[in-house]
């Protein structure tokens, strides 16, 4: 299993960096600011600490210790709280990283590298968590398809929200753009938590095939959602870049 998880990490990180680089070339045509990847990585690590501080007290209050791993919400309200906790923590730290790094590099030019670094570190974290928990991973290239599909969509989404945050910084309208990023992110992660609530019953009733089909449908919707947000963000970035340079 270890080898396949390492392949997942390697492909996922490379995918995150490649998508960020391609988006930078397509939307802005600027040189790729490599240090932004490290800034994004640091933002992810700190956001994880903040997110855990927001989630852990609620989870401990609502669940017995033996029901914390994996943490499955018991109600829709709990699921949405976890989703929006992720949105607040992750977008707030992305914003902090962009505010610091973009002062010298330009907010627009820094956004996609920071978003790619954030997404790449999340891929590594997912892989390390799988190894630490000794998750059941079937060997074979086919077993990597669904996780890499999910991470590709997540990368596109992180690039998009980083772009929105950069627009807010560049225009001096941080709070509206931060609120939009948190809303988009919280709605997405809330849906993921609601799916985690529901999928156990579906798998128990109809077997593992229903679980795979349900996951494929959800990933398809996630991909469309991420691409729509990215298209909006990149078009706005491109327009802002043209306004800046004429």
Rosetta blueprint (number, residue, H / E / L):
1 X L
2 X H
3 X H
4 X H
5 X H
6 X H
7 X H
8 X H
9 X H
10 X H
11 X H
12 X H
13 X H
14 X H
15 X H
16 X H
17 X H
18 X H
19 X H
20 X H
21 X H
22 X H
23 X H
24 X H
25 X H
26 X H
27 X H
28 X L
29 X L
30 X L
31 X L
32 X L
33 X L
34 X L
35 X H
36 X H
37 X H
38 X H
39 X H
40 X H
41 X H
42 X H
43 X H
44 X H
45 X H
46 X H
47 X H
48 X H
49 X H
50 X H
51 X H
52 X H
53 X H
54 X H
55 X H
56 X H
57 X H
58 X H
59 X H
60 X H
61 X H
62 X H
63 X L
64 X L
65 X H
66 X H
67 X H
68 X L
69 X L
70 X L
71 X L
72 X L
73 X L
74 X L
75 X L
76 X H
77 X H
78 X H
79 X H
80 X H
81 X H
82 X H
83 X H
84 X H
85 X H
86 X H
87 X H
88 X H
89 X H
90 X H
91 X H
92 X H
93 X H
94 X H
95 X H
96 X H
97 X H
98 X H
99 X H
100 X H
101 X H
102 X H
103 X H
104 X H
105 X H
106 X L
107 X H
108 X H
109 X H
110 X H
111 X H
112 X H
113 X H
114 X H
115 X H
116 X H
117 X H
118 X H
119 X H
120 X H
121 X H
122 X H
123 X H
124 X H
125 X H
126 X H
127 X H
128 X H
129 X H
130 X H
131 X H
132 X H
133 X H
134 X L
135 X L
136 X L
137 X L
138 X L
139 X L
140 X L
141 X L
142 X H
143 X H
144 X H
145 X H
146 X H
147 X H
148 X H
149 X H
150 X H
151 X H
152 X H
153 X H
154 X H
155 X H
156 X H
157 X H
158 X H
159 X H
160 X H
161 X H
162 X H
163 X H
164 X H
165 X H
166 X H
167 X H
168 X H
169 X H
170 X H
171 X H
172 X L
173 X L
174 X H
175 X H
176 X H
177 X H
178 X H
179 X H
180 X H
181 X H
182 X H
183 X H
184 X H
185 X H
186 X H
187 X H
188 X H
189 X H
190 X H
191 X H
192 X H
193 X H
194 X H
195 X H
196 X H
197 X H
198 X H
199 X H
200 X H
201 X H
202 X H
203 X H
204 X H
205 X H
206 X H
207 X L
208 X H
209 X H
210 X H
211 X H
212 X H
213 X H
214 X H
215 X H
216 X H
217 X H
218 X H
219 X H
220 X H
221 X H
222 X H
223 X H
224 X H
225 X H
226 X H
227 X H
228 X H
229 X H
230 X H
231 X H
232 X H
233 X H
234 X H
235 X H
236 X H
237 X H
238 X H
239 X H
240 X H
241 X H
242 X H
243 X H
244 X H
245 X H
246 X L
